[in-house]
Amino acid sequence: MFVVDFGYCLVLNGDMDKYYVYLYKNNKGSDLISEFARKATRSQKSKIARQIQYLKMYGLTKNNPSLKKLAGLQVWEMRSLGNDNLRIFCTPHRDGIMMLHITIKKSQKTSPKDISIITKRLKDLIQD
């Protein structure tokens, strides 16, 4: 089981979950998803926790209500609409799902900078 502490709420991976969710760590071992979440507002933390719950329950299936596959990559985007427009980018990994990147998206299209980050992290995963 892992625990992610967002400052006011906890997200757990446990035996009752259908899918296991991994958080991307860079080559220095820093957990970049949790770092983003710790700096987020209370509303954003709540949205992140809810999206992780959806991943744990539905995985990368059509049953996940906020999921869209990115063209040309084995990456899915989870969208959380509202004032924050959070985007979480995930990929299948081992026996579960790896959260690669999280951002606040300001336009319809995913920015080239975000695509570059996602692609680099995906390559890092494949090399491991």
Number of C-alpha atoms within 10 A of each C-alpha: 7 12 10 16 15 21 12 9 12 12 15 18 18 13 9 8 15 14 20 22 23 21 18 21 17 13 8 6 8 12 13 17 20 18 11 14 22 17 12 15 12 15 10 20 21 17 21 24 19 14 22 22 18 19 27 22 17 16 23 23 11 10 11 16 14 16 23 16 15 13 8 6 12 12 21 21 21 24 19 21 12 9 10 15 16 20 24 21 22 28 22 16 14 9 10 16 19 22 24 25 20 21 16 14 18 13 8 7 7 14 11 9 9 15 15 11 12 21 16 12 17 19 10 13 16 8 7 5
